[in-house]
């Protein structure tokens, strides 16, 4: 016997503007959900088609599922979202001379079970590991939170050298 087959919506829909407007405002004005309310009813009156996608897809509706999907793809246990800008080595040197932290992850830092959002500045010898095993915590005044045991450093945050989370 072959393995079971499951069909699911990836939540990606393409509509003609006029058709979507008519469906939401005229045909199904009280509908709340595409999958449960609109698509089953639209099958009779509209040209509804699907695409069989055979690649990788994962539901990422929570911090934990996002982290697990990213970690699976990267084979790592930390997600680094990068930066929208670049600092030259000269700019980095000047920032350090003034006591600041350049963009990126400082040398000697250890990051596990964490998501480092974009444009963060992580100092040298930081430990972002949640070794205490905290499941949920709001530390936004310090620039991070913990959700499902995963540390999420907020966008644009600077963590000074030797920070331990």
Long-range contacts (C-beta under 8 A, 24 or more apart in sequence): 9-34, 9-35, 10-53, 10-57, 19-46, 62-147, 62-148, 63-115, 63-147, 63-148, 63-150, 63-152, 64-147, 64-148, 64-149, 64-150, 66-115, 67-113, 67-115, 67-148, 67-150, 70-115, 77-112, 77-113, 78-111, 78-112, 78-113, 78-114, 78-115, 78-116, 78-128, 79-114, 79-115, 79-116, 80-105, 80-111, 80-116, 81-115, 81-116, 81-117, 81-118, 82-118, 83-118, 83-119, 83-120, 84-118, 84-119, 85-119, 100-158, 101-158, 101-159, 101-160, 101-161, 106-161, 113-149, 113-150, 113-151, 114-150, 114-151, 114-152, 114-153, 114-165, 115-150, 115-151, 115-152, 115-153, 116-153, 117-152, 117-153, 117-154, 117-155, 117-156, 117-157, 118-155, 118-156, 119-155, 119-156, 120-153, 120-155, 120-156, 120-157, 120-158, 120-159, 121-157, 121-158, 121-159, 122-153, 122-159, 122-163, 123-158, 123-159, 123-160, 123-161, 123-162, 123-163, 124-161, 124-162, 125-161, 125-162, 126-159, 126-161, 126-162, 126-163, 126-164, 126-165, 127-163, 127-164, 127-165, 128-153, 128-159, 128-163, 128-165, 129-165, 130-165
